[in-house]
Amino acid sequence: MTLEPVLSFLARHVTDPRFGQVAADVATVVLDIYSANLGHSPLVDELVAKLVTRVERELAFQRELVKLKGALEMTVAQAAMTQLTA
């Protein structure tokens, strides 16, 4: 068995809420175990790069969602204060 099917699955599903936590845990273990062997297979290297890119994009997306949530909470709080003082 090679890493290719595992890495391919992880790259596809790491951001899927149904598999996210398990995929992240498996990716961590796989990368910890096989990080010394990277660079031997172009396909494995490409899949690892794809996985890293997907995780980075998801983290950036989550950061934006947190900012949006904060802005919405401030707007709702301001609206509530305005109603109380009116």
One Martini backbone bead per residue (centre of mass of N, CA, C, O) as a GRO file, in nm:
protein
   86
    1MET     BB    1   0.099   0.034   0.019
    2THR     BB    2   0.029   0.367  -0.026
    3LEU     BB    3  -0.011   0.715   0.023
    4GLU     BB    4  -0.192   0.822  -0.204
    5PRO     BB    5  -0.485   0.752  -0.110
    6VAL     BB    6  -0.469   0.898   0.160
    7LEU     BB    7  -0.386   1.182   0.057
    8SER     BB    8  -0.622   1.217  -0.132
    9PHE     BB    9  -0.843   1.204   0.079
   10LEU     BB   10  -0.739   1.432   0.259
   11ALA     BB   11  -0.740   1.659   0.044
   12ARG     BB   12  -1.054   1.635  -0.007
   13HIS     BB   13  -1.162   1.608   0.330
   14VAL     BB   14  -1.040   1.814   0.543
   15THR     BB   15  -1.298   2.033   0.505
   16ASP     BB   16  -1.500   1.825   0.586
   17PRO     BB   17  -1.713   1.794   0.849
   18ARG     BB   18  -1.732   1.477   0.847
   19PHE     BB   19  -1.383   1.453   0.840
   20GLY     BB   20  -1.202   1.672   0.968
   21GLN     BB   21  -1.086   1.554   1.238
   22VAL     BB   22  -0.983   1.286   1.127
   23ALA     BB   23  -0.814   1.401   0.895
   24ALA     BB   24  -0.629   1.572   1.074
   25ASP     BB   25  -0.516   1.341   1.246
   26VAL     BB   26  -0.405   1.169   1.015
   27ALA     BB   27  -0.224   1.384   0.887
   28THR     BB   28  -0.041   1.419   1.129
   29VAL     BB   29   0.065   1.130   1.142
   30VAL     BB   30   0.167   1.098   0.854
   31LEU     BB   31   0.364   1.342   0.861
   32ASP     BB   32   0.532   1.244   1.100
   33ILE     BB   33   0.625   0.971   0.975
   34TYR     BB   34   0.688   1.082   0.649
   35SER     BB   35   0.866   1.346   0.635
   36ALA     BB   36   1.150   1.211   0.567
   37ASN     BB   37   1.025   1.095   0.271
   38LEU     BB   38   1.015   1.340   0.133
   39GLY     BB   39   1.105   1.364  -0.222
   40HIS     BB   40   1.062   1.069  -0.372
   41SER     BB   41   0.763   1.162  -0.470
   42PRO     BB   42   0.584   1.359  -0.673
   43LEU     BB   43   0.295   1.274  -0.592
   44VAL     BB   44   0.321   1.302  -0.287
   45ASP     BB   45   0.413   1.596  -0.290
   46GLU     BB   46   0.156   1.704  -0.427
   47LEU     BB   47  -0.047   1.607  -0.210
   48VAL     BB   48   0.077   1.761   0.024
   49ALA     BB   49   0.047   2.041  -0.101
   50LYS     BB   50  -0.260   2.026  -0.128
   51LEU     BB   51  -0.319   1.988   0.171
   52VAL     BB   52  -0.187   2.248   0.270
   53THR     BB   53  -0.357   2.442   0.099
   54ARG     BB   54  -0.635   2.363   0.214
   55VAL     BB   55  -0.570   2.437   0.507
   56GLU     BB   56  -0.493   2.733   0.462
   57ARG     BB   57  -0.766   2.818   0.338
   58GLU     BB   58  -0.941   2.736   0.579
   59LEU     BB   59  -0.808   2.919   0.788
   60ALA     BB   60  -0.870   3.184   0.642
   61PHE     BB   61  -1.175   3.147   0.642
   62GLN     BB   62  -1.210   3.127   0.952
   63ARG     BB   63  -1.100   3.407   1.015
   64GLU     BB   64  -1.321   3.561   0.858
   65LEU     BB   65  -1.558   3.451   1.023
   66VAL     BB   66  -1.472   3.574   1.293
   67LYS     BB   67  -1.484   3.866   1.200
   68LEU     BB   68  -1.782   3.863   1.118
   69LYS     BB   69  -1.896   3.786   1.391
   70GLY     BB   70  -1.795   4.036   1.539
   71ALA     BB   71  -1.945   4.244   1.365
   72LEU     BB   72  -2.231   4.135   1.422
   73GLU     BB   73  -2.226   4.163   1.730
   74MET     BB   74  -2.190   4.470   1.731
   75THR     BB   75  -2.446   4.539   1.573
   76VAL     BB   76  -2.648   4.407   1.764
   77ALA     BB   77  -2.565   4.564   2.019
   78GLN     BB   78  -2.627   4.843   1.905
   79ALA     BB   79  -2.925   4.792   1.846
   80ALA     BB   80  -3.004   4.727   2.139
   81MET     BB   81  -2.917   4.998   2.261
   82THR     BB   82  -3.100   5.177   2.087
   83GLN     BB   83  -3.369   5.053   2.193
   84LEU     BB   84  -3.327   5.123   2.498
   85THR     BB   85  -3.295   5.450   2.445
   86ALA     BB   86  -3.582   5.497   2.280
   0.00000   0.00000   0.00000
